[in-house]
Amino acid sequence: MWQFLRPDSSRVWKDPETLRRLRRYRGIIDNHRWAKYLLCKDLECTLSLDASTHELWEHHALLSKRFAEYVRGIDLGKVRVSQNDLPETSFLDLKIEIAGRILQNCHFCERSCGVDRTSGKRGWCKLGKDSRVSSAFLHTGEEAPLVPSGTIFFASCCFACVFCQNQDISTDPECGNVVRPSELAALAESLHREGALNINYVGGDPIPNTHTIVSSMRHQTANVTQLWNSNLYCSEDTMRLLTHVIDVWLPDFKYGNDACAERLSGAKDYLRVVSRNHLLAYDSGEVIIRHLVLPNHIECCSIPILEWVSRNMPDCLVNIMQQYRPEHKVRTRPQDYPDISRRVSSEEMKRVLERADELGICWSPVS
């Protein structure tokens, strides 16, 4: 049974399971591979960005196929397009344009509220067109292969978790400072210069800020892993935009059924949406799933999730987390949420970890 080592230990990269499952990420760190967002800039978009949204998506589908072949070749040692011959309009530019169109009828998250956030109106997430960053720093508390991680915390979220531990960020759309794409890029580049092994988009949740994040990649130049740290309750269109620019996915898999998801996070149709997006992430990059074990939710959530991962994503890493504590609404109104008004017991954790071992899941505890 493999486990993450302490964040300050270089031995983590000597573990064969880490190297095998995060091979491309390690290659980017060693400059043997290129971050995908940079490769998106190499591919020419021959369609006018003034075309209809339908036409833009059709061209996106065409370039997606070409991009897969291009990345495969580059990873095998082929030479990149000369930086003196970069196209005037790239695959990345096409993604930026489409993201701007989505913002006008917002469906970045699966709630698909349809608000024109460019007009001054706010979506379900309470955000308009502007993105706000509440904090950004080198994080040493993430999973061992990720540290130090250049974490960028965005305000707001597309979930309404009653136990949120970052409620000051997720519930306050005015938290932090407005950041433009060029400013976000400068922040990412600065974190990389300070030693970040990845640029970690988190929150709240990055989903409502997809347009700003993708646009910032036009201004970034560093060969650094782009990491999506999210509840992954995003639309299929959002996933189509992200799969060619995100190298490593760090998604939450919270619930094993729709009823728990709707009651505790206000998210409908959770399993269909999140399982679909986990599979898309798994097909397009390297994945570390996070699962926060909730008290009294072992049989309804934790075990079904582990069994699903074992069947559908056997080659990913799973961080089984035991640091749940009653926060936010659960802390102030525990009588409304009696099932999660306490910490997880050692017996519950033992049950979950034993099942993970039985399924052959490569799991990790968090200290």
N, C-alpha and C positions, 0 to 999 in steps of 0.2 A: 504493500500500500504506500503510494507516494504522497508526500505532504510538502507544502511550501516551506522553505526554510526561512529563517529570520531575514528581514529586509536588509540588514547590514552584512549579509553573508554572500560572497561571490560564488559559493558552492552551488547556489541554485542553478547556475547555468551548466554545471557538470552533471546534473541529473538528466538521464537519457529521456525521460518522459517530458520534461520541460523543453528540451531541445527539439524533440520530435514534434510536439504539438504547437510550439511557438517558433518554428524554424525560420519563417520569413521575417518575423519581428526581430529575432536575433540578427538576421542578415542585414536589416536596416540599421540596427545599432552599430554593426561592424562595417557599414558602408559596402556590403557585398550585394545589397538589394536596394531598390529605390522605393520610397514611399509612393503609394499609388496616385496620390493627388498630383505629384510631379509628372507622372507618366500621362495623366489626363491632359496635361498641357501640351504634350507632344503630338496628340492626335488631332487632325484638322476637322473642324466642322465646316462643311461646304454649303450648308443651308443658311439663308438669311435669318438672323434672329428676329426679324419682323414677321416671320411666317406665323401661321396659325398655331395654336397650342397643340392641336392634333398633329400637325406636320412636324412640330418640334419633337414630340414624343416618338413619332415614327423614325425620325433621324436618330434620336437617342437610342432606339432599339438597334438600329444598324451599327452605330458606333460602339454599342455595348459588345457586340460580337467581335468587332475588330479589336477592341480594347483587350478582350480576354486573350486573343491570339498574340497581341503585342506584348502584354505583360508576361505571358508564358515564354515568349522568345527572349525577352530581356532577362528574366530570371535564369534562363539557361545560358546566358552569356553573350547574347547579341548586343550590338552597340545601339545606344539610344539615338534618336533623332538629334542632329547637331543643334546645340543651343543657339546657333546663329541662324538656324532655319526653322525656328518655331513658327507655327501657323499664326496668322493674324487673328483668327477665331478658332478656339480650341473646343475639345469635348468639355472641358471645365467651364468655358464660357457658355456653352449650351446649357449646362446644368444650372448655372447662375441665373440665366434668363428664365428657365422653367421654374426655379424656386421663387423668382419674383412674381411669376404668374400665379403660382399657388397662393402666395401671400394675399392676392387680390380676391381670392375666394377660398379662404384658408381651410386647408385639410392636411396640414402637416401631421396632426395627430388623428387618431381614429375617430375622435368625436365629430370631426368634419363639420364644424359650426358654420362654415361658409361665409364668415365675416370678411369684408374688404378691409384688411388691417392697414392698407396704404392710405385709406381715406380718413384716418383719425379714429376709426372705430376700433373696439377691442374685442378679441375673441374670447372663447371660454376661459382661456389662460389669463385673461385680463391684460394681455399685452397688445400694443399697437404694432407699428412697424419697427420700433426701436427695440434693441436688445440691451439688457443691463447685466453687467458683470458685478457680482457682489464681492468676490475676492479671487485672487489668483496667486499661486505659490507652489514651491516644490514640496510635494506631499511624500512623506516617507511612511505613511500608514496604510498604503494600498497593498495589494498582493505583491509578494516578493519579486517576481519577475518584472514588475512595473515600476519599481522605485529606483531613483527618485522620479516621480511623475509630475509633469507640468499641469497641474489641475486648474481649470478655469470654471468657476461656479457661476452659473447663470441664474437670474431671478425667474421665479414663476415655475409652473409645472402643469402637466396635463392630467395629473392624478390628484386625488383629494384624500390621501391616506390619513386615517384618523390617528395613526401612531407615528406620524412623520417626525423624524429626529432633526430635520433641517427646516422646520416650519417657518422660521424667520426668513428663510430664502424662498421657499416654495410658495408661501401664501401671500407674499408681498411683492407685487409686480414693480414697485418703485424702489426695491432694494438695490443698492449699488449705483454704479454710474453707467450712463449710456455709452455704448461702444460702437464705433463704426467699423466696417470690415477692415479698413487699413489699420485702425488702432488695435483691433483684435489680432491681426497678423503680427504687428509689432510686439504685442504682448507674448504671443506664441514663440516668436523668434528669440525674445529676451529669455524666456524660460528655457529654451533649448540651449542657449549660450551658457546659462547658469548650471547646466548639467542634466536637464530633463531628458529621460529616455523616450518620452512620448508626450504628445499634447492631448490632455485628458479633458474632454468636453463633458461637463456634469452640471448639477444644479441642486435644488429644483430639478429641472430636466432640460437637456439641450434641444429637444424636439421642437418647441415653439420658436427656437432661434436658428433653425436650419438655414434660413436664407442668409443670415449674417455669417454663420460659420462657413458655409460653402463659398460665399463671396470673399471671405477673408483669405481663402486658399489661393486666390488670384495674386495676392500680395506676398504670400509666404514663399520662401525659397529654400529653406533648410530641409535636408533629407532626414526627416524625423517622423516617426509613426504617428498617425492620426488615430485616436482612440475614442470610441463612442460609448459613454458611460450613462446608461439610460434604462428607464422602465420598459422601453421598446414598444410602447403602446402608440406606435406611429402608423400612418397610412402606408399602403403599398407603394404609392407614388413617392413618398419620402424615402422608403427603402430603395427604390430604384435609383434615386439621386445619390444615395449614400454608398451603395455597394461598390462603387468604383473609386471612392476617395478615402474610405475608412479601411485601415489595415487590421486593427484589432478591435473586437467588440467586447464590451464588459456589461452585458445586460442583466437586469434583475429578472428572475422568474419567481414571482411572489406567491401565486395561488395555483392550486390544482383543480379548481372548479370555478364556474362563473358566479355562483351565489356569494362566495366569500369575497371575491374581487369587487362585486358591486356593493356589498355592504360595507367593506372596510376601505375601499379606494374609490368608490363611485364610478367604477369602470365596467361597462357592459360588454358582453361578448368577448370576455377577456381571453379565454383559452384559444379560440380560433385566431384571434389577432396576434397574440404574443407567440403562440407556437409557430404560426406562419412566418413571423419576422425572425424568430430564432433560427428557423431553417434557412431563410434567405441569408442571414448573417453567416451561418455555418458553411454555406455554399460559396461565399464570397471572401471569407477572411478567416482569421484565427479568433477563437472565442474562449473567454473565461466567464462562465455563468455564475452569478451570485444568487444564492438562495438564503434568505433570512428565515430561520426557523421560528415560527410563532407558537406560543403555548396553546395547547388544546387543538392544534391544527396539524398534527402529525399524520393522521390517517386520511384526512380530507385534502391536504395540500402537499406536505413534504414528500410523503411516499409516492403519490401519483406523479409528482414532478420528476423525482429521481427515476422512476420506471419509464417515463416518457423520454427523458434524456438518454437513458441506456438504450432504448430502442432506436431513437432517431438521430442522436448526436454523440455517438460512442467515442469519438476522438477529441472531444473538447474537455477542458478542465472545469471543475466545479468547486466553487468556494462555498462550503456549507457554514453559514454564519450563526453564531450563538449569542450575539451581543444585543438581542432584542431587549428593550426596556419600555415600559409604558410612558409614552410621551404625548404631547399635543392634546387632542381631545380625550384620549384614553386616560391621561394623567389627571385632567381636570374633571372628567365625568366618568370615572371607572364603572359606575353602576350601569351605564349604557353599553359597556363593552366588557362584560364580566369574563368572557372567554379569553381575552388578551390583557387582562388587568394585572398580570403578574409576569415575572421573568420565566424563561424556559427552564424546566427542571433538568437535572443531570440524567434522569431516567428517559426523558423525552429525547435528549440529544443522543444518548446511547442507542435508542431505537433507530433514529435516523441514520447515524453513522454505520451501524451494523447493516442496515439495508443497503446503504451505498456500497459497502464492501461486498455484499452478496451479489450486487449487480455489476461489480467490476468497475465502478466509477472512480475516476482519478480525482479525489476530493482533497480539500484542504480546510483545516480549521483556522479561524482568525484568533490571534492572541489578544 
